[in-house]
Amino acid sequence: MPKNVTIFTTNTCGYCQMVKKYLAAKGVGYEEVNLDDNPSRQAEALALSGAMTVPVTVVTKDDDSREVIVGYNLAKLAPAVA
């Protein structure tokens, strides 16, 4: 299991909802950073992902390494949170 999961989302993002539902189904806790409510953190999401889109999921492992997953990408998300 990952040490920490953070998801950058917006209110109108359907893929964000899908990522949150997937993590909940797997029993993985996460911190949500809604960029509509916290626009000051948009630069952080961009710096992490290099993309102007959401969701941006940041999985921090026990060794403090990070994996950044852009969009709803189960091929990357599933092994990252396993």
C-alpha positions in Angstrom: 0.0 0.0 0.0 1.2 3.5 -0.7 2.1 5.8 2.1 0.2 8.8 0.8 -2.1 9.5 -2.2 -3.1 13.0 -3.3 -5.6 13.7 -6.1 -5.8 17.1 -7.7 -9.4 17.5 -9.0 -12.0 20.0 -10.2 -15.7 20.2 -9.6 -16.7 19.3 -13.2 -14.2 16.5 -13.8 -15.9 13.1 -14.4 -12.5 11.3 -14.5 -11.7 12.7 -11.1 -14.8 11.0 -9.7 -13.8 7.7 -11.4 -10.3 7.8 -9.8 -11.9 8.6 -6.3 -14.4 5.7 -6.7 -11.6 3.3 -7.8 -9.5 4.2 -4.8 -12.4 3.9 -2.4 -13.3 0.5 -3.8 -9.7 -0.6 -3.2 -9.7 0.8 0.3 -7.0 3.3 -0.5 -7.3 6.6 1.5 -6.4 9.8 -0.3 -6.2 13.6 0.1 -8.2 15.5 -2.4 -7.1 19.0 -3.5 -9.9 20.6 -5.4 -8.4 23.2 -7.7 -11.7 25.1 -8.0 -11.6 25.6 -4.2 -7.8 26.0 -4.0 -6.6 27.8 -7.2 -3.3 28.7 -5.5 -2.3 25.0 -5.8 -2.7 24.8 -9.6 1.0 25.6 -10.1 1.8 22.7 -7.9 -0.3 20.3 -10.0 1.2 21.6 -13.2 4.8 21.3 -11.8 4.1 17.7 -10.8 2.4 16.5 -13.9 3.5 18.9 -16.7 -0.1 18.8 -17.8 -2.9 21.4 -17.6 -5.5 18.7 -16.9 -7.0 16.8 -14.0 -7.1 14.4 -12.3 -3.5 14.4 -11.3 -2.9 11.6 -8.8 0.4 11.6 -6.8 1.2 8.3 -5.1 4.0 8.5 -2.5 5.5 5.1 -1.7 7.0 4.0 1.6 10.5 4.8 0.3 9.3 8.4 -0.4 9.5 7.9 -4.2 6.6 9.5 -6.1 4.6 8.3 -9.1 2.5 10.9 -10.8 -0.5 9.7 -12.9 -2.4 12.0 -15.2 -6.0 11.3 -16.0 -7.9 8.1 -15.4 -5.2 5.6 -16.3 -5.9 2.2 -14.5 -2.8 0.7 -16.2 -0.6 3.0 -14.1 -2.9 3.6 -11.1 -3.6 0.0 -10.2 0.0 -1.1 -9.7 0.9 2.3 -8.1 -1.6 1.7 -5.3 -1.2 -2.1 -5.0 
